[in-house]
């Protein structure tokens, strides 16, 4: 199956793949334009949201081209070789994007490629380059589908190696075998191998519980480091041929990407090295020595020279080595191995060098072509292992910034106060909206039938800036929006109730409600007013009801406006409608004023007061009914009204939370409702 065929089978297009990575295309385009013209010496790390947008922007350019690579003029066919190191490096980065992105396509694509390749490694069992793709398979097995067939080929290959372990010397000679592979490369005799192989071996022990794979990798890793490490420079030579080699400026030659493979491979391997591992200190000390050396070698523009010791004499901002170094440093901070205060500027400058290398369409430039030493590079040069390095760097920075944002250490949220709405496909197709006072959500087509309905959920917020994107992003990454981290939280229970002003068709004293919306359109968002339409369709005893519900929320208001148009069996008509407020099994007290056209509740949730309310034009109120039930989510206060003969109905609904510091008592809430008209 091709890329386009998989998109089609997923119900996606290239356009929707990009849009799923963007909350607002105008905002993203502006940020992209700003990025490509900004100085790469910027020392401020980006927000987690912006980092994710940039990662997806690059991945969305690269992934559709992964099977053709028509833009490559140098070693294109080597780059197209399936299951081998060039592709493997890209997929190593893509797994980290897939693990964090709300766009499920990346995981689907990884699954598709694994199935296509029958979860096989590259063709040469002992060759580290051909073992790299196994890291992608192991990631997919561990995180998505524990089927033995996914890891069995890797296990068989490694068992063969353990049965007949290689005994070659690590000295790199010109001797080659029948497959044109240097004879020492049955072992890890070159720096690149420390990225390609060890994490696959350690990862296999992790998923199988058998330590023999990690034990083998541990000994081989140490042997390679001990052979190639230069004590004077705290770096590894690419291989033994480089021990006495000099660069163009007379410097000892330490190739940036070769050192990048080591540094990134060290980080990926250390994911499996617990604190009590007997060789933990070996890895930590090596990582720290390299980190401080790399910090000192970073150029002013944030990149690293292709010949590391050449520094500013080599001005090109090469991005594959820079990507691997930036990833490793950010990973080290995330793990508590490195101090953020010492390395934040280095990481930020590295990221900005990478960010400024992205073309407007998402192509990553300044990637040196396939080689083993420094060479030429230009802004137009790209390669998929460079994209892999970029995605690794982005994933580590994303984790770093998200943790700081969710803990309240930093605030990278746009401080502009706005009314805002967003469709949230990564959270069962929610549609959420907010202003500077309140936030709401309703459930969409992907919501499970059980435990969900078309009721309106309330999100309690203490801040005037937008929290929707941040909370969803954090929740997807393990920072539950059900916990208050200083901005508010989601503690209001909606379930199958009407929540805060959900509507139903009222027939013979019973409500009949839609399950979730069928479709939506956001009409305006991001300024003083948010406006959107959601469409419902459901069967009732009267027939098939359809509702086009236009929702409007303005800055400063506790209440959203609804203008609905109903049809019955396809025709506009007068219909009985009940608008409900959940009483949470009667934990909430109720209040109503039929002459004024409003109903309300007041309850205490987590020690703080919460009021909800509905307002309808007084002449539209037919009845107010308080229904008490022992069944969960059934108790409500209902305002029963009717549409016009053309099926039209308007009302307001909303809430106030004491924690926001605006309305603190039931009396204040009733006063707010009484002075607010239904229109």
Buried (B, 14 or more C-beta within 10 A) or exposed (E): EEBEEBBEEBEBEEEBBBBBBBBBEEBBEEBBEEBEEEEBBBEEBBBBBBBBBBBBBBBBBBBBBBBEBEEBEEBEEEBBBBBBBBBBBBBBBBBBBBBBBBBBBBBBBBBBBBEEBEBBBBEBBBBBBBBBBBBBBBBBBBEBEEEEEBBBBBBEBBEEBEEEEEEBEBEBEEEEEEEEBBBBBBBBBBBBBBBBBBBBBBBBBBBBEBEBBBBBBBEBBBBBBEBBBBEEBBBBBBBBBBEEEEBEEEBBBBBBBBBBBBBBBBBBBBEBBEEEBEEEEBBBEBBBBBBBBBBEBBBEBBBBBBBBBBBEEBEBBBBBBBBBBBBBBBBBBBBEBBEBEEBBBBBBBBBBBBBBBBBEEBBBBBBBBBBBBBBEBEBEBBBBBBBBBBBBBBBBBBBBBBBBBBEEEBBBBBEEBBBBBBBBBBBBBBBBBBBBBBBBBBBBEBBEEEEBBBBBBBBBBBBBBBBBBBBBBBBBBEBEBEEBBEBBBBBBBBBBBBBBBBBBBBBEEEBBBBBBBBEBEBEEBBEEBBBBBBBBBBEBEBBEBBBBBBBBBBBEBBBBBBBBBBBBEEEBBBBBBBBBBBBBBEEBBBBBBBEBBBBBBBBEBEEBBBBBBBBBBBEBBBEBBEBEEEEEBBBBBBBBBBBBEEBBBBBBBBBBBBBBEEBBEBEBBBEBBEEBEBE
